[in-house]
Amino acid sequence: MGSSVVIKGTKNGITLVLDENEEYSVLKEKVEKKFRDSAKFLGNAKTALAFEGKKLTDEQKDELIKCIGENTALDIVCILDNSDEANEKFERAVNKKINEMTSGNARIYKGNLRSGQSIESDTGIVVLGDVNAGADLVSKGNIIVLGTLRGTAWAGAGGNSDCFVICSDMSPVQLRIADIIARSPDHQDRNGQKETKIAYLENNQICISPLVKEIITSLTI
C-alpha cells in the first residue's frame, strides 16, 4: 500500500500529495514527520507549494505550510493550483510575456555564451542558451535567459529599477538591476532541481523568487 503523504518535486516547486481517505489530523502528523525526515534532502530554498489529493480548507493549508516551515529550512512563497488547466494557463502566460518582449526590439542570441563573451543592448536581451561564468549581459531593459545563468547580468543599466532578470536556472556570479548589485555566495545550496526564477528590485534590494503565477501576471515588459 502506498504512502498517504508523498512529496513530489516539479518544475514549478513542490507538490504535496495527500490521501483523500485519510483523516486530516492523521495527515498533519504524517506531513510533519515526512518533512522532518526529508529536511536535509530538501535543503534551504524558496519554493512554491501545490496540494493534490485530499481537499483542504485554507486554514488547513496554512497549518501545513507552518508545519513545513517548522520542520525544514524551506520558505513557501506561494500556493499553486496544481490542476492541468491551471498549469497550462500559467505556461501560456509565461510564453505570452516572452513573446511580447521578443516581438519588439529585444536583442535575441541563440546559443551558449562562453567566458569572455558579452552582449550589450539598449533594449531587452533574450538568450536561448546558457550564459557561462565569465560571460556578461548588459541591458537597459529586461533580461531573459532560457538556460542557465552562471555569468553576470545587469538589467536596467540605464537606471530603470522596474527591470528584471528571468532565468531557467539562476546561478550567477553577479546580478545587477539599475544601481543595486547582488553577488552569489561562495557556496550555494542546491537540491538538484532546476526551476525558473525571477530577480527584481524590492525596497532597494534584489529579490530572487520562483516565477509563479502571482509574479508573472504582474510583470510589465
Secondary structure, DSSP 4 states (H G I P E B T S, - for coil): ---SEEEEEETTEEEEEE-TTS-HHHHHHHHHHHHHHHHHHH-S-EEEEEEEES---HHHHHHHHHHHHHHSS-EEEEEE--SHHHHHHHHHHHHHHHHHHHTTT-EEEESPBPTT-EEEESS-EEEES-B-TT-EEEESS-EEEEEEE-SEEEE-TTS-TT--EEEEEE--SEEEETTEEEE--SS----S----EEEEEETTEEEEEE--HHHHTT---
